[in-house]
């Protein structure tokens, strides 16, 4: 993602490259910006759609340069997730794009197939129909409930010498940091009833660009006899 500071530097460099047009933005060169502002913002820079008033002189120059772009083309055909079998996935991506995931989409994720990179992770996740009838030997005699607290005694029966692990037959829990507890899928983590400040700026910029939407070719084609 391009930030307003970087856009200002591009403008400055093009003015240097074309000194005969140094008074024009981008040295008089045609510039096209391509991308989706609803993706990740630039790293350690203010995005082009930023409405912040606390800008440095360089950032302000970039903001002015960005607002000179007065023609916008919207691509509406999805190519990567094409076909009727991808319709539900396309709809989910569109909703996630604006942090507005409907309850029906949340339910579809709960029933989705889960793919893991290792057999160990598959065995750790295996549950559902028939899981309750599986013998305890399949889980290494692991109890379905066990207390975890600082100071709790643990009996380690398997000598695991992976990096960062010290083998002691009887150990005590010293920290709960790094303990992975699977929480239920929370719709609130993906849906915002009130848009965040960043989302408000994105939506405002999108509305402004929709008013600039290019419907006809700016330069009619030349037909030669």
C-alpha positions in Angstrom: 0.0 0.0 0.0 1.2 3.5 -0.9 1.3 6.2 1.8 1.0 9.9 1.3 4.6 10.5 2.3 5.8 8.0 -0.4 3.5 9.6 -2.9 5.0 13.0 -2.2 8.5 11.6 -2.7 7.4 10.1 -6.1 6.0 13.5 -7.1 9.3 15.2 -6.1 11.5 12.7 -7.9 9.5 13.0 -11.1 9.8 16.8 -11.0 13.5 16.3 -10.8 13.5 13.8 -13.7 11.5 16.2 -15.9 12.9 19.7 -15.0 11.1 21.3 -18.0 7.8 20.5 -16.3 9.0 20.8 -12.7 6.1 23.1 -11.8 3.5 20.4 -12.7 2.6 17.5 -10.4 4.5 14.4 -11.1 6.6 16.3 -13.7 3.6 16.2 -16.1 3.8 12.4 -16.3 0.6 10.4 -16.4 0.2 8.4 -13.2 -2.2 5.5 -12.5 -3.0 4.3 -8.9 -4.2 0.7 -8.8 -5.3 -1.1 -5.7 -7.9 -1.7 -3.0 -8.0 0.7 0.0 -9.9 -1.9 2.0 -6.8 -4.1 2.3 -4.0 -3.5 4.7 -2.8 0.1 5.2 0.8 1.2 4.5 3.4 0.4 7.1 4.4 3.3 9.3 2.8 5.8 7.0 -0.5 7.5 6.7 -2.7 6.1 4.0 -3.7 8.1 0.9 -7.3 8.3 2.2 -6.2 9.8 5.5 -8.1 12.8 6.7 -5.7 13.6 9.5 -4.9 17.3 10.1 -1.6 16.6 11.9 0.5 16.2 8.8 4.1 17.0 8.2 4.9 19.3 5.2 5.9 16.2 3.1 2.7 14.4 4.0 0.6 17.4 3.2 2.2 17.6 -0.3 1.3 13.9 -0.8 -2.2 14.5 0.3 -2.6 17.4 -2.1 -1.1 15.3 -4.9 -3.5 12.4 -4.2 -6.6 14.6 -4.2 -5.7 15.8 -7.7 -6.7 12.3 -9.0 -10.2 13.1 -10.3 -11.0 10.0 -12.4 -11.8 6.6 -11.0 -12.5 3.2 -12.6 -14.1 0.5 -10.5 -13.5 -3.2 -11.4 -16.6 -5.2 -10.6 -15.9 -8.6 -12.0 -14.2 -11.1 -9.7 -11.7 -13.3 -11.5 -9.9 -15.3 -8.8 -13.1 -16.7 -7.2 -15.1 -17.1 -10.4 -18.0 -19.6 -10.9 -21.2 -20.4 -9.1 -19.4 -22.8 -6.7 -17.4 -19.8 -5.3 -20.4 -17.5 -4.9 -20.7 -18.0 -1.1 -16.9 -17.5 -0.7 -17.1 -14.3 -2.8 -19.9 -13.0 -0.6 -17.9 -13.7 2.5 -14.8 -11.9 1.2 -16.9 -8.9 0.3 -18.4 -8.7 3.7 -15.1 -9.2 5.5 -13.7 -6.4 3.3 -15.9 -3.9 5.2 -16.0 -5.8 8.5 -19.7 -6.6 8.1 -20.0 -10.4 8.4 -23.6 -11.5 8.5 -24.7 -14.3 10.9 -25.4 -16.6 7.9 -21.7 -16.3 6.9 -20.5 -17.0 10.4 -22.6 -20.2 10.4 -21.0 -21.2 7.1 -17.5 -20.9 8.6 -18.5 -23.1 11.5 -19.3 -25.9 9.1 -16.3 -25.4 6.8 -13.7 -28.1 6.3 -10.6 -27.6 8.4 -7.2 -28.4 6.8 -4.1 -28.7 8.9 -0.5 -29.0 7.9 0.5 -31.9 10.2 -1.1 -35.1 11.4 -0.5 -34.1 15.0 -2.7 -31.0 14.5 -5.4 -33.1 12.8 -5.4 -35.6 15.8 -5.5 -32.7 18.2 -8.5 -31.2 16.5 -10.4 -34.4 15.7 -13.9 -34.2 17.2 -17.5 -34.5 16.2 -19.6 -37.5 15.3 -18.1 -40.6 16.8 -15.4 -38.8 18.8 -17.2 -39.5 22.0 -17.1 -43.2 21.3 -13.4 -43.3 20.7 -11.3 -45.1 23.4 -9.2 -43.0 25.7 -6.1 -44.8 24.4 -6.5 -42.7 21.2 -5.8 -39.6 23.2 -2.9 -41.1 25.2 -5.2 -41.6 28.2 -5.7 -37.8 28.5 -8.6 -36.8 30.7 -11.3 -34.7 29.1 -10.9 -32.2 31.9 -7.8 -31.3 33.8 -6.8 -28.3 36.1 -4.2 -25.9 34.9 -2.7 -23.3 37.3 0.6 -21.9 38.3 2.3 -24.3 40.7 0.3 -27.3 39.5 2.4 -30.5 39.3 2.8 -32.2 36.0 4.1 -35.7 35.3 5.8 -35.9 32.0 6.0 -39.5 30.8 7.3 -38.8 27.3 10.9 -37.5 26.9 10.4 -34.6 24.5 13.7 -32.9 23.7 12.4 -30.2 21.3 14.1 -26.8 21.3 13.2 -24.8 24.3 11.9 -27.8 26.3 13.8 -29.1 29.4 12.9 -32.6 30.4 12.1 -33.1 34.0 10.1 -36.1 35.2 8.0 -34.1 37.6 7.5 -30.4 36.8 5.5 -27.5 38.0 3.6 -25.0 35.9 5.5 -21.7 36.2 3.6 -19.6 33.6 0.4 -19.8 31.5 2.0 -17.7 28.8 1.7 -19.3 25.4 -1.1 -21.7 26.5 -3.4 -22.2 23.5 -7.1 -22.2 24.4 -9.5 -22.5 21.5 -12.3 -19.9 21.8 -15.6 -20.1 20.0 -15.8 -18.1 16.7 -16.8 -14.6 17.8 -18.7 -12.7 15.2 -18.0 -9.4 17.0 -14.3 -9.7 16.2 -15.2 -9.4 12.5 -18.3 -7.2 12.6 -18.4 -3.6 13.7 -21.8 -2.0 14.3 -20.0 1.4 14.4 -17.2 1.6 11.8 -13.7 2.2 13.1 -12.0 5.5 12.3 -9.9 3.9 9.7 -13.0 2.3 8.1 -14.8 5.7 8.1 -11.9 7.2 6.2 -12.0 4.4 3.7 -15.8 4.7 3.2 -15.6 8.5 2.8 -12.8 8.2 0.2 -14.8 5.5 -1.7 -17.9 7.7 -1.7 -15.8 10.6 -3.1 -14.3 8.4 -5.8 -17.7 7.1 -6.8 -18.6 10.6 -7.7 -15.6 10.7 -10.0 -16.4 7.3 -11.6 -15.3 7.2 -15.2 -18.1 5.9 -17.4 -16.9 7.0 -20.8 -13.5 6.9 -22.4 -11.7 10.2 -21.6 -10.0 10.2 -24.9 -12.1 8.9 -27.9 -10.2 6.5 -30.0 -8.8 7.8 -33.3 -10.0 5.9 -36.3 -7.7 6.1 -39.3 -9.1 5.6 -42.8 
